[in-house]
């Protein structure tokens, strides 16, 4: 996908990864970039700084997503790229993460992508082209020890992206899933699970990888390239991988509960 002359929507767009992607898209010649966020002041400031549209949107409310898509299509005629990017950290395993935590993470990391796809795909399918970029996490491909709701819902986000790609890939719809480790944002983890990340990168560096992946239409967008090898090892021998993750958990001495 070529960003030049495209219309892009980015949720979670008021800072961090979302804002960095918006700046990269503007610099790459996008015709329009619409930023959406639940924080009205933050999204307004971010949009003004980049000369973009800013819209208030709670991605866990389907009507808000529908209104965002409707606004963008009415203003710009179509949406070429929808970046479903909003997310938040979540800790706990089982007993120490109550149902409300699990439900909030599910709504934010899974249903928000479902709502976005439902709203934006009809227009894309009607013209036979369009692209979805869903932000998940390396935790969704691997695991983040001590963050059960986060890991599980991010894994579901990856599976949903796979499902959309299988279902609509022959109809002109491109799909990529963004799976970084640590990124220097307000919610940046200093560790991936309880092992070190392969470096905390800047959002701007991540945005460069996103542009490259979109141009090549790669499904996995991996700002930390080491993740690809970790996923391969996991696939080659899941029992060995699980053993290694349990060893990592023991070495961390985190006292996680079941």
ZAMARGU-4260 file (C-alpha; in steps of 0.2 Angstrom, whole numbers, plus 5000, padded with zeros to 4 digits):
<rodrens>
0) 5000/5000/5000 | 5006/5017/4996 | 5002/5031/5009 | 5003/5045/4996 | 4986/5053/4992
5) 4977/5041/5004 | 4965/5044/5018 | 4970/5037/5035 | 4961/5035/5051 | 4971/5032/5067
10) 4963/5028/5084 | 4973/5031/5100 | 4980/5045/5089 | 4984/5058/5102 | 5001/5052/5107
15) 5014/5038/5107 | 5013/5026/5092 | 4997/5034/5085 | 5004/5051/5084 | 5020/5045/5077
20) 5011/5035/5063 | 5001/5051/5059 | 5017/5061/5057 | 5024/5048/5046 | 5009/5047/5035
25) 5008/5066/5034 | 5026/5066/5028 | 5023/5052/5016 | 5010/5063/5007 | 4993/5056/5014
30) 4979/5066/5007 | 4971/5066/5025 | 4974/5059/5042 | 4960/5058/5055 | 4966/5056/5073
35) 4953/5049/5085 | 4955/5047/5104 | 4944/5047/5120 | 4954/5062/5127 | 4946/5077/5118
40) 4960/5090/5123 | 4974/5078/5119 | 4967/5073/5102 | 4963/5091/5098 | 4981/5097/5102
45) 4989/5082/5092 | 4978/5086/5077 | 4982/5104/5077 | 5001/5100/5078 | 5000/5089/5063
50) 4987/5099/5053 | 4975/5084/5054 | 4957/5081/5059 | 4954/5077/5077 | 4939/5067/5083
55) 4933/5061/5100 | 4930/5042/5100 | 4929/5029/5113 | 4934/5013/5103 | 4925/5002/5115
60) 4908/5010/5110 | 4903/5003/5093 | 4892/5019/5089 | 4908/5030/5091 | 4917/5020/5079
65) 4903/5020/5067 | 4902/5039/5069 | 4921/5041/5066 | 4920/5031/5050 | 4904/5040/5044
70) 4912/5057/5047 | 4928/5053/5038 | 4919/5045/5023 | 4907/5060/5022 | 4922/5072/5022
75) 4934/5063/5011 | 4924/5051/5001 | 4933/5035/5007 | 4945/5027/5020 | 4960/5019/5012
80) 4969/5014/5029 | 4961/5012/5046 | 4973/5010/5060 | 4964/5002/5075 | 4978/5007/5087
85) 4970/5011/5104 | 4976/5001/5119 | 4981/5000/5137 | 4992/4990/5148 | 4984/4977/5160
90) 4992/4967/5174 | 4987/4952/5184 | 4986/4933/5180 | 4970/4925/5186 | 4966/4927/5204
95) 4973/4944/5205 | 4964/4951/5189 | 4946/4952/5192 | 4932/4951/5179 | 4931/4970/5176
100) 4950/4970/5171 | 4947/4955/5159 | 4932/4963/5152 | 4940/4980/5149 | 4955/4973/5141
105) 4943/4962/5129 | 4933/4977/5124 | 4948/4988/5121 | 4960/4975/5112 | 4947/4964/5103
110) 4930/4972/5101 | 4937/4988/5096 | 4945/4980/5081 | 4929/4970/5077 | 4919/4987/5078
115) 4932/4995/5066 | 4931/4981/5053 | 4912/4981/5054 | 4911/4999/5050 | 4925/5002/5038
120) 4924/4986/5027 | 4908/4989/5018 | 4915/5004/5009 | 4931/4996/5006 | 4923/4980/4999
125) 4912/4990/4988 | 4926/4998/4979 | 4938/4983/4980 | 4952/4991/4990 | 4957/4996/5007
130) 4969/4992/5022 | 4967/4988/5040 | 4982/4990/5052 | 4978/4983/5069 | 4989/4986/5084
135) 4992/4971/5094 | 5009/4967/5103 | 5023/4955/5103 | 5015/4949/5119 | 5001/4943/5108
140) 5013/4932/5098 | 5023/4926/5113 | 5018/4931/5131 | 5020/4945/5144 | 5022/4936/5161
145) 5012/4944/5174 | 5000/4952/5161 | 4987/4938/5158 | 4973/4949/5152 | 4984/4959/5141
150) 4993/4944/5133 | 4977/4934/5130 | 4967/4949/5122 | 4982/4954/5112 | 4983/4936/5105
155) 4965/4937/5101 | 4969/4953/5091 | 4982/4944/5081 | 4970/4930/5077 | 4956/4942/5072
160) 4968/4950/5060 | 4972/4933/5053 | 4954/4929/5051 | 4950/4946/5042 | 4965/4943/5030
165) 4959/4925/5026 | 4941/4931/5024 | 4943/4946/5013 | 4961/4945/5006 | 4954/4940/4989
170) 4943/4955/4989 | 4956/4968/4989 | 4958/4970/5007 | 4975/4971/5015 | 4978/4967/5033
175) 4993/4970/5044 | 4995/4967/5063 | 5008/4978/5073 | 5017/4968/5086 | 5030/4978/5095
180) 5040/4975/5111 | 5044/4990/5121 | 5041/5007/5114 | 5045/5024/5123 | 5027/5029/5126
185) 5017/5033/5141 | 5012/5015/5143 | 5029/5008/5138 | 5034/4992/5147 | 5052/4992/5153
190) 5052/4973/5152 | 5043/4961/5141 | 5035/4949/5152 | 5048/4947/5166 | 5063/4946/5153
195) 5071/4961/5145 | 5065/4967/5129 | 5076/4969/5114 | 5077/4987/5117 | 5065/5001/5120
200) 5063/5010/5103 | 5056/5027/5099 | 5038/5029/5092 | 5046/5037/5076 | 5057/5022/5073
205) 5042/5011/5074 | 5032/5022/5062 | 5047/5019/5049 | 5044/5000/5051 | 5025/5003/5048
210) 5028/5012/5032 | 5040/4999/5026 | 5028/4985/5030 | 5013/4993/5022 | 5022/4996/5006
215) 5027/4978/5006 | 5010/4973/5013 | 5017/4961/5026 | 5005/4954/5038 | 5017/4955/5053
220) 5024/4972/5057 | 5038/4969/5069 | 5048/4984/5074 | 5059/4972/5085 | 5064/4960/5071
225) 5070/4947/5084 | 5052/4943/5088 | 5051/4934/5071 | 5064/4921/5077 | 5056/4919/5094
230) 5039/4915/5085 | 5048/4903/5074 | 5056/4894/5089 | 5039/4893/5098 | 5031/4885/5082
235) 5045/4873/5080 | 5043/4866/5098 | 5029/4873/5109 | 5034/4861/5123 | 5052/4868/5123
240) 5045/4886/5122 | 5034/4883/5137 | 5048/4876/5147 | 5059/4891/5143 | 5045/4903/5148
245) 5042/4894/5164 | 5061/4895/5167 | 5061/4913/5164 | 5047/4916/5176 | 5056/4907/5190
250) 5072/4917/5186 | 5062/4933/5187 | 5056/4928/5205 | 5041/4939/5202 | 5030/4929/5214
255) 5016/4928/5201 | 5000/4920/5206 | 4989/4907/5197
</rodrens>
